[in-house]
């Protein structure tokens, strides 16, 4: 069973049960290159304009550095670098989405944000298998809207993965 199928099958379970409630679920849509992605709006704390970050020595390329957010030091990940989507360019549309992942504040740089979209269970399709070149482990599925398709990212799972090293798993 694919992750998105499980996601759809468990649409009526609570978040404590391990699945996200899809019915009327809202996603923040953002762009990276020519693709549009979506993340759970409930994980978004705020959206800020891109500002220079303080680089950390020996950090992975995708970790741009840290910012001081009202006295909190927040790591900032460039999603274009993380997803190998070419060299990032920063302009007036570039934003940092501030996320709250398991009580830890993390920033992610994206090309732009567009809107908040409500998706019903019938609008979420399983993510296609991409072979070994691209892992679908962090994808919920594809959200289909009239003339748009959102790549739905399970942002908690991505940001708390050992590869990212951003969120400690104390429990």
C-alpha positions as CSV (number, residue, x, y, z in Angstrom):
1,X,0.0,0.0,0.0
2,X,1.4,3.4,-0.9
3,X,1.8,6.2,1.6
4,X,-0.9,8.3,-0.1
5,X,-3.3,5.3,-0.2
6,X,-2.7,4.8,3.5
7,X,-3.1,8.6,3.9
8,X,-6.5,8.4,2.1
9,X,-7.6,5.2,3.9
10,X,-6.9,6.7,7.3
11,X,-8.5,10.1,6.4
12,X,-10.8,9.9,9.4
13,X,-8.3,9.0,12.0
14,X,-6.8,11.6,14.4
15,X,-3.3,13.0,14.1
16,X,-2.5,11.1,17.3
17,X,-3.3,7.9,15.4
18,X,-0.5,8.7,12.9
19,X,-2.5,9.9,9.9
20,X,-3.5,13.4,9.0
21,X,-7.1,14.2,8.5
22,X,-7.5,15.0,4.8
23,X,-11.1,16.1,4.7
24,X,-10.9,19.9,4.3
25,X,-7.2,19.9,5.1
26,X,-5.4,23.1,4.2
27,X,-2.0,23.3,2.5
28,X,0.3,26.3,2.0
29,X,1.3,26.3,-1.7
30,X,4.8,27.4,-2.6
31,X,7.0,27.2,-5.7
32,X,10.5,25.9,-6.3
33,X,11.5,26.4,-9.9
34,X,8.5,25.5,-12.1
35,X,6.9,23.2,-9.6
36,X,4.3,23.9,-7.0
37,X,4.5,22.2,-3.6
38,X,2.2,22.1,-0.6
39,X,2.7,21.7,3.2
40,X,0.3,21.4,6.1
41,X,-0.7,25.0,7.0
42,X,-0.8,24.0,10.7
43,X,3.0,23.6,10.7
44,X,3.5,27.2,9.4
45,X,4.3,29.7,12.1
46,X,4.9,32.7,9.8
47,X,6.2,33.8,6.4
48,X,9.1,36.3,6.2
49,X,11.0,38.0,3.4
50,X,14.4,36.4,2.6
51,X,17.2,38.0,4.6
52,X,20.9,37.2,4.8
53,X,21.7,34.3,7.1
54,X,24.7,33.6,9.2
55,X,26.6,30.7,7.6
56,X,27.7,27.8,9.8
57,X,31.1,26.2,9.1
58,X,31.0,22.6,7.8
59,X,27.2,22.6,7.5
60,X,25.6,20.8,4.6
61,X,25.0,22.9,1.4
62,X,21.2,22.9,1.9
63,X,21.6,24.4,5.4
64,X,22.0,28.1,4.4
65,X,22.8,29.1,8.0
66,X,20.8,30.6,10.9
67,X,18.8,33.7,11.6
68,X,17.9,35.4,14.8
69,X,14.2,35.4,15.1
70,X,13.1,37.4,18.1
71,X,16.0,36.0,20.2
72,X,15.7,32.5,18.9
73,X,18.4,31.0,16.7
74,X,16.6,29.4,13.8
75,X,18.3,27.0,11.2
76,X,17.4,27.9,7.6
77,X,17.2,25.2,4.9
78,X,17.2,26.2,1.2
79,X,14.6,23.7,-0.3
80,X,15.9,24.3,-3.9
81,X,19.3,23.0,-2.9
82,X,17.8,20.2,-0.8
83,X,15.7,19.0,-3.7
84,X,18.6,19.4,-6.2
85,X,16.6,21.9,-8.3
86,X,19.5,24.0,-9.6
87,X,21.2,27.0,-8.3
88,X,18.9,29.2,-6.2
89,X,18.4,32.8,-7.0
90,X,17.1,35.2,-4.4
91,X,14.7,38.0,-5.4
92,X,11.8,40.1,-4.1
93,X,9.6,37.0,-4.2
94,X,11.9,34.7,-2.2
95,X,10.6,34.0,1.2
96,X,11.4,32.0,4.4
97,X,8.6,29.9,5.7
98,X,9.0,29.6,9.5
99,X,7.9,26.1,10.6
100,X,7.2,24.6,14.0
101,X,8.3,21.0,13.8
102,X,7.9,18.9,16.9
103,X,8.3,22.1,19.0
104,X,11.5,23.2,17.1
105,X,11.5,26.3,14.9
106,X,13.0,25.8,11.5
107,X,13.1,28.1,8.4
108,X,12.9,27.0,4.8
109,X,13.7,29.1,1.8
110,X,11.3,28.8,-1.2
111,X,11.0,30.8,-4.4
112,X,7.6,32.2,-3.6
113,X,4.3,31.4,-1.8
114,X,1.0,31.6,-3.6
115,X,-2.0,30.7,-1.5
116,X,-3.6,28.4,1.1
117,X,-5.6,25.6,-0.6
118,X,-8.2,23.2,0.9
119,X,-8.0,19.7,-0.5
120,X,-10.6,17.1,-0.1
121,X,-9.7,13.3,0.0
122,X,-10.7,12.8,-3.7
123,X,-8.2,15.5,-4.7
124,X,-5.1,13.7,-3.2
125,X,-3.5,11.1,-5.5
126,X,-0.7,8.7,-4.5
127,X,2.8,9.9,-5.4
128,X,4.2,7.9,-8.3
129,X,7.2,5.7,-7.7
130,X,10.3,7.4,-9.1
131,X,12.9,4.6,-8.7
132,X,16.1,5.3,-6.9
133,X,16.9,8.8,-8.3
134,X,14.2,10.4,-6.2
135,X,12.8,9.3,-2.8
136,X,9.1,9.6,-2.3
137,X,9.5,8.9,1.4
138,X,8.6,12.5,2.3
139,X,5.7,12.9,-0.1
140,X,2.0,12.6,1.0
141,X,0.9,12.5,-2.6
142,X,-0.2,14.9,-5.4
143,X,-3.0,17.4,-4.8
144,X,-5.0,18.0,-7.9
145,X,-6.9,21.2,-8.5
146,X,-8.5,22.3,-11.7
147,X,-5.4,23.4,-13.7
148,X,-2.8,22.9,-10.9
149,X,-1.0,20.0,-9.3
150,X,0.6,20.4,-5.9
151,X,3.4,18.1,-4.7
152,X,2.3,17.5,-1.1
153,X,5.3,17.2,1.2
154,X,5.1,15.6,4.6
155,X,7.2,18.4,6.1
156,X,7.4,16.9,9.6
157,X,9.0,13.8,8.3
158,X,11.4,15.6,6.0
159,X,12.6,18.1,8.5
160,X,12.9,15.6,11.3
161,X,14.8,13.0,9.2
162,X,18.3,12.0,10.3
163,X,19.7,13.3,7.0
164,X,18.5,16.8,7.9
165,X,19.6,16.6,11.5
166,X,17.4,19.5,12.5
167,X,15.0,18.0,15.1
168,X,16.2,15.7,17.9
169,X,14.1,12.7,18.8
170,X,14.2,12.6,22.6
171,X,11.2,10.4,23.0
